[in-house]
Amino acid sequence: MAVTNRPWARDLLYCWFHVLGPAAWFAGGEDVDAFLKVQFGRWLTPLGTQSAESFLTDRATARAAILLFDQLPRNLFRDDPRAYRWDPLALAITHGAIRKGWHRGLSRDEAQFVLMPLMHSEAIADQRLSLRLFMRYAPGSLSFARSHHRMIARFGRFPHRNAVLGRHSTAAEIRAVAAGFSW
């Protein structure tokens, strides 16, 4: 594990990759959400006011910050607009980490979370980059990257977010969500 001098970052990386695992990452649930809130919820708001550059001091801190701002809000604020509040920050850190080459040399699990903000982005350029990078560094998650890309290419946004974000859904978007395109 990479070293960071920030205790919250070290603890988050350890918990995410050694205490939790794929079942908790993707199936989640109230127990996982409560655990993450107790362990790391206090860091989200105060750290979320910092610049992306402040988290690009070392590879481990960047990885932890991406988890903090991309994954944790989705656990702590399900069905709440705050689930997406820190997406721009997570995405900026991801782009910085990619510029520095910090997505290379990671395990597939680690790489997929560094790249995840690209998949969560509603910008088609990020979606295209997501496909290229997931294909190379986290091919086990490529099918998810492709399905996310399809939604953005088709609608320019993720229709499953519309209700929580107060956006009107078109009939085609409603059909897409009913067909299972909601993550």
C-alpha positions as CSV (number, residue, x, y, z in Angstrom):
1,M,0.0,0.0,0.0
2,A,1.2,3.5,-0.9
3,V,2.1,5.7,2.0
4,T,0.4,9.0,2.9
5,N,1.0,11.2,5.8
6,R,-2.8,12.0,6.1
7,P,-4.4,9.6,8.6
8,W,-7.9,9.9,7.1
9,A,-6.4,8.8,3.7
10,R,-4.5,5.9,5.1
11,D,-7.5,4.7,7.1
12,L,-9.9,5.1,4.2
13,L,-7.6,3.1,1.8
14,Y,-7.2,0.4,4.3
15,C,-10.9,0.1,5.1
16,W,-12.0,0.2,1.5
17,F,-9.5,-2.4,0.2
18,H,-8.9,-4.6,3.2
19,V,-12.0,-4.4,5.4
20,L,-14.7,-3.9,2.8
21,G,-14.6,-5.5,-0.5
22,P,-16.6,-6.0,-3.8
23,A,-19.8,-7.0,-2.0
24,A,-19.7,-3.9,0.1
25,W,-18.5,-1.6,-2.7
26,F,-21.3,-2.5,-5.2
27,A,-24.2,-4.0,-3.1
28,G,-23.7,-1.7,-0.1
29,G,-26.6,-1.5,2.2
30,E,-27.5,0.3,5.4
31,D,-24.8,-1.5,7.4
32,V,-22.0,-0.4,5.0
33,D,-23.4,3.1,4.8
34,A,-23.6,3.4,8.6
35,F,-20.0,2.1,8.9
36,L,-18.6,4.5,6.3
37,K,-20.5,7.4,7.9
38,V,-19.1,6.7,11.4
39,Q,-15.6,6.1,10.1
40,F,-15.3,8.8,7.4
41,G,-18.4,11.0,7.2
42,R,-16.8,13.8,9.3
43,W,-14.1,14.3,6.7
44,L,-16.3,14.8,3.6
45,T,-17.5,18.4,4.1
46,P,-14.4,20.0,5.5
47,L,-12.1,18.4,3.0
48,G,-14.6,18.9,0.2
49,T,-13.8,22.7,0.3
50,Q,-10.2,22.2,-0.7
51,S,-8.8,22.4,-4.2
52,A,-8.1,19.3,-6.2
53,E,-4.4,20.2,-6.2
54,S,-4.3,19.9,-2.5
55,F,-5.0,16.2,-2.9
56,L,-2.4,15.6,-5.7
57,T,0.6,15.7,-3.3
58,D,1.1,11.9,-3.5
59,R,-0.5,8.9,-5.1
60,A,-2.1,7.5,-2.0
61,T,-3.7,10.7,-0.9
62,A,-5.2,11.2,-4.4
63,R,-6.6,7.7,-4.4
64,A,-8.2,8.2,-1.0
65,A,-9.6,11.6,-2.0
66,I,-11.2,10.1,-5.1
67,L,-12.9,7.5,-2.9
68,L,-13.9,10.1,-0.4
69,F,-15.5,12.4,-2.9
70,D,-16.8,9.9,-5.5
71,Q,-17.8,6.8,-3.5
72,L,-18.6,7.9,0.0
73,P,-21.3,10.5,-0.9
74,R,-23.1,7.8,-2.9
75,N,-23.2,5.7,0.3
76,L,-23.9,8.5,2.8
77,F,-26.5,10.3,0.7
78,R,-28.5,7.7,-1.2
79,D,-31.6,9.3,-2.9
80,D,-30.3,12.8,-2.0
81,P,-28.7,15.4,-4.3
82,R,-25.7,15.5,-2.0
83,A,-24.7,12.1,-3.4
84,Y,-23.3,14.0,-6.5
85,R,-22.2,17.3,-4.8
86,W,-18.5,16.4,-4.8
87,D,-18.4,14.8,-8.3
88,P,-16.6,17.8,-9.8
89,L,-13.9,17.6,-7.2
90,A,-13.4,13.8,-7.5
91,L,-13.3,14.2,-11.3
92,A,-10.6,17.0,-11.1
93,I,-8.5,14.8,-8.8
94,T,-8.9,11.9,-11.2
95,H,-7.8,14.0,-14.1
96,G,-4.8,15.2,-12.1
97,A,-3.9,11.6,-11.1
98,I,-4.0,10.5,-14.7
99,R,-1.8,13.4,-15.8
100,K,0.7,12.2,-13.2
101,G,0.4,8.6,-14.3
102,W,-0.8,7.5,-10.9
103,H,-3.5,5.2,-12.4
104,R,-0.7,3.0,-13.7
105,G,0.7,0.1,-11.7
106,L,-2.3,-0.3,-9.5
107,S,-4.3,-3.5,-9.0
108,R,-7.5,-3.7,-11.1
109,D,-9.6,-2.9,-8.1
110,E,-7.5,0.1,-7.2
111,A,-7.5,1.4,-10.8
112,Q,-11.2,1.1,-11.3
113,F,-11.8,3.4,-8.3
114,V,-9.3,6.0,-9.5
115,L,-11.1,5.9,-12.9
116,M,-14.6,5.8,-11.5
117,P,-15.3,9.6,-11.6
118,L,-14.8,9.4,-15.4
119,M,-17.6,6.8,-15.5
120,H,-19.8,8.9,-13.2
121,S,-19.3,12.1,-15.3
122,E,-22.1,13.4,-17.5
123,A,-19.5,14.8,-20.0
124,I,-19.1,12.7,-23.1
125,A,-15.3,13.5,-23.3
126,D,-14.9,11.9,-19.8
127,Q,-17.0,8.9,-20.9
128,R,-14.7,8.4,-24.0
129,L,-11.6,8.6,-21.8
130,S,-13.3,6.2,-19.4
131,L,-13.7,3.6,-22.1
132,R,-10.1,3.8,-23.1
133,L,-8.7,3.7,-19.6
134,F,-11.1,1.0,-18.3
135,M,-10.2,-1.2,-21.3
136,R,-6.5,-1.0,-20.4
137,Y,-6.4,-0.8,-16.6
138,A,-9.7,-2.2,-15.3
139,P,-11.1,-4.5,-18.0
140,G,-13.3,-6.3,-15.5
141,S,-15.4,-3.2,-15.2
142,L,-15.5,-2.3,-18.9
143,S,-19.0,-3.5,-19.4
144,F,-20.2,-0.9,-16.7
145,A,-18.1,1.8,-18.4
146,R,-19.7,0.9,-21.7
147,S,-23.3,1.1,-20.3
148,H,-22.5,4.4,-18.6
149,H,-21.1,5.8,-21.9
150,R,-24.2,4.6,-23.8
151,M,-26.5,6.6,-21.5
152,I,-24.4,9.8,-21.8
153,A,-24.1,9.3,-25.6
154,R,-27.8,8.8,-25.9
155,F,-29.2,11.4,-23.4
156,G,-26.3,13.7,-22.4
157,R,-27.0,12.8,-18.7
158,F,-27.9,9.9,-16.4
159,P,-31.6,9.7,-16.4
160,H,-31.7,7.7,-13.1
161,R,-30.4,10.9,-11.4
162,N,-33.2,13.1,-12.7
163,A,-35.7,12.7,-9.9
164,V,-33.2,13.3,-7.1
165,L,-31.7,16.3,-8.9
166,G,-35.1,17.8,-9.7
167,R,-34.7,17.3,-13.5
168,H,-37.6,16.4,-15.8
169,S,-37.4,13.0,-17.5
170,T,-38.3,12.4,-21.0
171,A,-40.4,9.4,-22.0
172,A,-37.3,7.8,-23.5
173,E,-35.3,8.3,-20.3
174,I,-38.1,6.8,-18.2
175,R,-38.1,3.7,-20.5
176,A,-34.3,3.5,-20.2
177,V,-34.4,3.6,-16.4
178,A,-37.2,1.0,-16.4
179,A,-35.1,-1.2,-18.6
180,G,-32.4,-1.3,-15.9
181,F,-30.1,1.6,-16.7
182,S,-29.7,2.9,-13.2
183,W,-26.8,2.2,-11.1
